[in-house]
Amino acid sequence: MSQPSAEGLPPTMQMLQIMVGPWVAQIAAAVARFEVPDHLAEGPRAALELAKLAGAEPETFERLLRAAASVGIVREVSPGLYAGTPLGDTLRSNVPGSVRALVLAELGPGHWLPWGRLGDAVKAGHSQAAAALGSDAWAYYRQNPEEGAAFARGMSDLAALVAAATASACDFSGSERIVDVGGSEGAMLAAALRAAPEAHGVLFDLPEVIARGRGAVAAHGLGRRIETVAGDFFQEVPAGGDLYILKMVLHDWSDDQSVTILKNVQRAARPGARVLVVEMIVPPTVTPSPVYLMDLDMLVVLDGRERTEPQFAALFERAGLRFERVTPTLGLFSIVEGTRV
Ligand SMILES: C[S@@+](CC[C@H](N)C(=O)[O-])C[C@H]1O[C@@H](n2cnc3c(N)ncnc32)[C@H](O)[C@@H]1O
């Protein structure tokens, strides 16, 4: 059984559905954390058995399963017996289209606690990470390496969903050295290198992300075609690239910080190099799109923002890059392209 759709409900009921949205999200995160969809991959199992596998208190675990069944994440086959569903299967580990790591990362304390202070962030005009977490989000992830690793895996989940569509919208012809700035575990770079068989790639990210991501990078199967470099893009980025990718990087930062990053790219790049900024674009008027929710996620957690096309053009200009064009991809993202003159 699943929740009735909001359509056709009176406004009060619709609002109550919105109110319980965060609860439903936490139910999904708990089901993912206890690997319930993985345990149900081979067929239905008793609640008691699932509780044992989770190491959880049986009565409360069955209450979780009941609630998860009420929103379609699992299915009650008969009293006390539960099966997987296509919706819950998206929370399985290591299956194509899995968003398990992303759900765990977005609903873990690093994001969840700042979101609890959205009103404060809007009023003050800046992120509430310091108030909610005691530090900025990157320092928090450094201090909580397990959650930091989950965040990087979440980014890889998202990247895996969109990398191929993004890469197919890019022209990599003639590229020799592709640098992925803030490339996390290299999902986008791997897609780029598959589309550009002659090119070599440089994956650049924070030292802890590069150190932790070695296994994931090796799993792309591109061997020596990917070189990893650890560093801080506010200091410098790897030099000599003829193509730089910044995917979901600038949206983490303010305009001034984004200009610093782009200036470092401008300094490091070969003359004539192309700079591809892969982001969601804020349309000129409000349309149904996840970009507005992501924009607030960036505000509460990071002091970043999503941007319109003219806002990107202005950043490029301030960094000394020539703004060329914006190309939409088949996925959610667009490619904002500039040239190092
Ligand atoms: C939102 S994630 C995007 C990751 C990846 N580009 C993708 O689209 O999946 C931002 C990335 O920037 C990296 N990052 C944050 N601060 C950095 C810094 N000062 N220098 C280098 N990388 C940084 C993070 O570790 C993270 O991998």
PDBQT file of the ligand as one rigid body, heavy atoms in Angstrom, charges set to zero:
ROOT
HETATM    1  C1  LIG A 401      29.408  18.577  -4.465  1.00  0.00    +0.000 C 
HETATM    2  S1  LIG A 401      30.871  17.673  -4.605  1.00  0.00    +0.000 S 
HETATM    3  C2  LIG A 401      30.926  17.346  -6.361  1.00  0.00    +0.000 C 
HETATM    4  C3  LIG A 401      31.786  16.163  -6.679  1.00  0.00    +0.000 C 
HETATM    5  C4  LIG A 401      31.858  15.783  -8.158  1.00  0.00    +0.000 C 
HETATM    6  N1  LIG A 401      32.375  16.854  -8.993  1.00  0.00    +0.000 N 
HETATM    7  C5  LIG A 401      30.513  15.325  -8.658  1.00  0.00    +0.000 C 
HETATM    8  O1  LIG A 401      29.843  16.052  -9.381  1.00  0.00    +0.000 OA
HETATM    9  O2  LIG A 401      30.104  14.220  -8.279  1.00  0.00    +0.000 OA
HETATM   10  C6  LIG A 401      32.141  18.921  -4.411  1.00  0.00    +0.000 C 
HETATM   11  C7  LIG A 401      33.553  18.361  -4.385  1.00  0.00    +0.000 C 
HETATM   12  O3  LIG A 401      34.464  19.447  -4.110  1.00  0.00    +0.000 OA
HETATM   13  C8  LIG A 401      35.498  18.934  -3.268  1.00  0.00    +0.000 C 
HETATM   14  N2  LIG A 401      36.138  20.043  -2.551  1.00  0.00    +0.000 N 
HETATM   15  C9  LIG A 401      35.621  20.814  -1.551  1.00  0.00    +0.000 A 
HETATM   16  N3  LIG A 401      36.507  21.732  -1.156  1.00  0.00    +0.000 NA
HETATM   17  C10 LIG A 401      37.611  21.551  -1.919  1.00  0.00    +0.000 A 
HETATM   18  C11 LIG A 401      38.869  22.220  -1.996  1.00  0.00    +0.000 A 
HETATM   19  N4  LIG A 401      39.139  23.270  -1.196  1.00  0.00    +0.000 N 
HETATM   20  N5  LIG A 401      39.776  21.792  -2.896  1.00  0.00    +0.000 NA
HETATM   21  C12 LIG A 401      39.499  20.727  -3.705  1.00  0.00    +0.000 A 
HETATM   22  N6  LIG A 401      38.312  20.057  -3.699  1.00  0.00    +0.000 NA
HETATM   23  C13 LIG A 401      37.381  20.473  -2.808  1.00  0.00    +0.000 A 
HETATM   24  C14 LIG A 401      34.731  17.997  -2.339  1.00  0.00    +0.000 C 
HETATM   25  O4  LIG A 401      35.580  17.097  -1.670  1.00  0.00    +0.000 OA
HETATM   26  C15 LIG A 401      33.762  17.320  -3.304  1.00  0.00    +0.000 C 
HETATM   27  O5  LIG A 401      34.318  16.159  -3.858  1.00  0.00    +0.000 OA
ENDROOT
TORSDOF 0
